[in-house]
Amino acid sequence: MTSDSSDQPPAPEPHAAGLPTVAEELRVIMRDQPAVFLKIEEAAVDATFMWDLDDPTRHFVSPRFWSILGYDADAIPPDGDWQGVADPKDLAAFHTAIEAHASCDGPEIEQRIRLRHAHGYEILTETYALTVCHRSNGPNRVIGIHRDLSRERQLEILLNETNTAARIGAWSWDVASGKIYWSPVTKLIHGVDDPDYQPVLDTAIEFYREGYSRELIQVVIAACLKEGTPWDELCEIVTAKGEFRWVRVIGHAERFRGENVRLLGSFQDIHEQRLRDLELAKSEALLSNSFKLIPSGMLILDAEGRVERVSASFSRLIGYAPHEIIGQAFTDFTHPDGREADAAMFDALEDTERPQFRSEKRYVDAAGKNLWVDVAVAAIRNDQDEISNYLAQVIDVTNAKSEEAYRVHLAFLEDKAREMEQFAYIASHDLRQPVLTLKGYLGALREDYDAKLDDAGREYVTIMESAVERMDLMIRGLLDYSRLSKSRQLEEVNLDEVLKGVLDDIEALRLETGGEIEAGGMPVVYGRHIELTQVFQNLLANALKYHRRGVAPRVEITCRAISGGYEFCVLDNGIGISDSDQDRIFGLFQRVGEGAHDTTGSGIGLASCKTIVERHGGSIKVSSTLGEGSRFCFTILTEQFQ
Ligand code: ADP
């Protein structure tokens, strides 16, 4: 045998299946085709190395080795020995392994070796090595690769850390063996401390809270096995420590040749989040129920003043459906006259010192009707003190407004009445005396000087007497008017009785005029007895008094209920009142038409009626046709008046 032939390694043993293994192939390439080996080395992403077991000074690592370790070409150690940057312990273990496997067809050596990076830190490599024989008496070369694991390892560490932080674990179930794999985080979530704990499907399912959660997981697993349906569910488990926890379980099936081979997925602890969500859902339900039930108009606006949420009562008030209101500007419903004030309100709310703004304004509802509302708007600020929302409360004050208008009007009327009473008081007291004096002297004139007067003188006295009589009548009328004191208390007034009394009082006039009076049933109202008597007295007396010459008066009194009270009408067939006079007759001392000449009167009766009726919350009006008759109607508002 030549030395050459003695160096020849024995031909590699064929693989059991008749094909050479990768290691065998490499050994042959290394021995017979070094050029090919060089090509492999150039193409490799990992570092390659070669090492002469006979001459330890002969070693080689590819340039890639040094670039993985962060060395520039000029910084590579002059001897180029990679072992100098390897961790001594790992290196010793590597040597031991080589020795243990040192045969020409020894198995592949696989070991992790820590190497020192040029910047000082360690990177982890996976080293695969083969011993190669160039001679027959044992291996004389070690060839191999160093694979940089640090990136994978970092990713693995990162993944682990993020999974632990997010409390996301993995799980899988090997259908054939029935074995379940739980990642460490999955075990942690289950409260399982034993790292060797090995659940099976039944024990894993038993962790789910009995009832809804357990039934749900059984259903989704069954569906996944049957239909391949993946799942993503929120369930409650009871941990090994007996605590209830909400988890999110995701799973799907891995199939091979139409069979389910594995179910796998993730398992996340979402307990705190879920509790927050449930709490949030509770507050949301509370808020939405409040918005349904709250009797006042309530709105939440966004930072731009657009409606985000609206209470059912606001929707009813304004006459628009909630979906027609949401998204609209809050000011869209305001009466055009109030838009500027709205803008000023939003400006004012920008001021942090002014968290709330209150105003009274008008809205225009869906039917175009004006509504008076009392609006309070508050700015809601976020952590950065920026306005995130507005909360608005809207209360309908339309009724209160009209009541207020009524009160203002009533107060005005009362003022006027008081002025008039005062005037009437002064007039009645101050004028009565000179009139009485005049009357007295006229009486004396007629008694003592009658004989001395000629016919003309007597006629003058008669004219003066009737003028003074009229003046006295007016002054007495004024006296009656001044007696309409508002201080008189309200009482239940039976108008049937009132009417009966009035008819008795005017019976003489009725007989004198040959009139007929017809009246229906009258209600009991709440008012002032004397005043209401006066109204009926005036109207009925007028109806008889102002009859057409030669036509017997026919008078009818009616009553009907109206909203909030009653309307009474006195209808006659008398002389009537011209259109132009109809407004005047309710003024003080107004006497109109032929009635003013033919009858005596003070022109105060209808003014009194008007005052009385208005003080009973009602109104009086006349409709009349000259020469045919008149209808006087007045209302008494019992409800509002009370
Ligand atoms: P008086 O009857 O004392 O004149 P009133 O105030 O009661 O005063 O009436 C004012 C005026 O209205 C009367 O003078 C009369 O011209 C007119 N008038 C009132 N009632 C009637 C009636 N029923 N028909 C026609 N004219 C009437």
Residues whose N, C-alpha, C, O or C-beta is under 5 A from the ligand:
A	BS01	ADP	N542 A543 Y546 G574 I575 G576 I577 I585 Q590 R591 V592 G593 G595 A596 T600 G601 S602 G603 I604 G605 L606 A607 S630
